[in-house]
Each structure stands twice: as structure tokens, then as C-alpha cells.
Amino acid sequence: MPIEVDVAILGGGPGGYTAAVRAAQAGRSVAVIERDKLGGTCLHRGCIPSKSLLRSAEVFATIGDAAAYGVAMPKGKPLSIGRLSLPAKIISLSSSIGAYSL
Ligand SMILES: Cc1cc2nc3c(=O)[nH]c(=O)nc-3n(C[C@H](O)[C@H](O)[C@H](O)COP(=O)(O)OP(=O)(O)OC[C@H]3O[C@@H](n4cnc5c(N)ncnc54)[C@H](O)[C@@H]3O)c2cc1C
């Protein structure tokens, strides 16, 4: 079914959704057309997940260097980075819920 709006915005990244909010604030009807996830690169792959991954890497490096800080690590279990992306996914999910509520 065709819809008619004052402003159609292609892409629901930070550029798109802020333009949509601004147009709506100016009293225009707006449609955001997004082919993937609302929030774009910044929320799902760029700014937010990358900072979370960097922090995870920092924690990993600090743990590996624990002895230098006088902290004894249990022996026999190697450090794992297998679930490194989990915090990034959680942060990205909660950010995208925020974007949908704009
Ligand atoms: C690793 C990384 C780290 C970053 N860190 C930072 C940071 O710390 N701080 C910062 O300010 N910036 C950072 N950036 C840059 C930031 O992500 C971008 O500046 C920002 O995402 C640009 O927003 P945008 O809306 O222009 O584009 P995008 O976020 O790329 O959004 C474009 C959207 O358009 C959609 N789209 C494209 N074509 C179509 C189509 N034909 N039909 C429908 N939808 C379409 C895409 O699916 C996407 O969701 C980082 C980028 C990367 C890659």
C-alpha cells in the first residue's frame, strides 16, 4: 500500500534518524526507509560496538598481565577471548531499542 509523506529518508543511521526527528519536530510527516537495522553503522558495527571491543581487549591484556599487579591467577585454565563480542552485542541491542523509541 503506498503511503504519502512530506519527507522520505533513505537510511536509518545517525544521519537518517536525526534528520527524521528534526523533520518531525518541524511538523512534517516522515518515513525512514532502512534496509537493515535502525541505528546504522554507528550503533551496530562502528562507534558503540568498537568501544566495547576495545574495552574487552584492554581487560584481557590486563588479566594477562595480572602478576605484574600482584594478582595471582588460577593455574591450568588458559584465558579465553571466545565470547569477546558478547558485551558489544548487548550494548548494540540496547542502543537499537533506544533508536526505535525515538
Ligand atoms: C569501526 C568504526 C568506529 C566508529 N567510531 C566512531 C566514533 O567513536 N564516533 C563517531 O562519531 N563516529 C564513529 N564512526 C563513524 C560513524 O559510524 C559514522 O559517522 C555514522 O555511522 C554515519 O552515519 P550515517 O547515518 O551517515 O551512515 P550509517 O550509520 O552507515 O547509516 C546508513 C544506513 O543506511 C542504510 N542504507 C544504505 N543504503 C540503503 C538503501 N538503499 N535502502 C535502505 N537503507 C539503506 C544502511 O543499512 C544503514 O543503516 C565509526 C565508524 C566505524 C566503521
The ligand as a Gaussian input file, in Angstrom:
#p B3LYP/6-31G(d) Opt

LIG

0 1
 C       34.675000       0.909000      13.425000
 C       34.011000       2.276000      13.425000
 C       34.076000       3.054000      14.576000
 C       33.482000       4.316000      14.601000
 N       33.559000       5.041000      15.746000
 C       33.016000       6.269000      15.787000
 C       33.056000       7.055000      16.971000
 O       33.607000       6.622000      18.003000
 N       32.491000       8.270000      16.958000
 C       31.870000       8.766000      15.841000
 O       31.366000       9.904000      15.885000
 N       31.798000       8.054000      14.704000
 C       32.357000       6.822000      14.646000
 N       32.271000       6.094000      13.497000
 C       31.627000       6.690000      12.331000
 C       30.098000       6.552000      12.410000
 O       29.740000       5.173000      12.483000
 C       29.513000       7.210000      11.167000
 O       29.934000       8.556000      11.118000
 C       27.998000       7.193000      11.185000
 O       27.504000       5.860000      11.345000
 C       27.475000       7.794000       9.883000
 O       26.083000       7.810000       9.973000
 P       25.191000       7.749000       8.667000
 O       23.762000       7.813000       9.109000
 O       25.665000       8.781000       7.708000
 O       25.535000       6.335000       7.971000
 P       25.313000       4.857000       8.540000
 O       25.423000       4.785000      10.035000
 O       26.220000       3.994000       7.730000
 O       23.820000       4.532000       8.179000
 C       23.398000       4.340000       6.855000
 C       22.165000       3.451000       6.914000
 O       21.560000       3.454000       5.623000
 C       21.127000       2.146000       5.324000
 N       21.056000       2.057000       3.875000
 C       22.061000       2.216000       2.984000
 N       21.599000       2.091000       1.740000
 C       20.268000       1.861000       1.842000
 C       19.230000       1.628000       0.889000
 N       19.465000       1.638000      -0.438000
 N       17.956000       1.417000       1.343000
 C       17.709000       1.405000       2.689000
 N       18.647000       1.630000       3.636000
 C       19.922000       1.838000       3.213000
 C       22.163000       1.233000       5.948000
 O       21.650000      -0.056000       6.202000
 C       22.497000       1.990000       7.243000
 O       21.691000       1.556000       8.339000
 C       32.818000       4.819000      13.439000
 C       32.738000       4.022000      12.289000
 C       33.311000       2.776000      12.272000
 C       33.227000       1.923000      10.999000

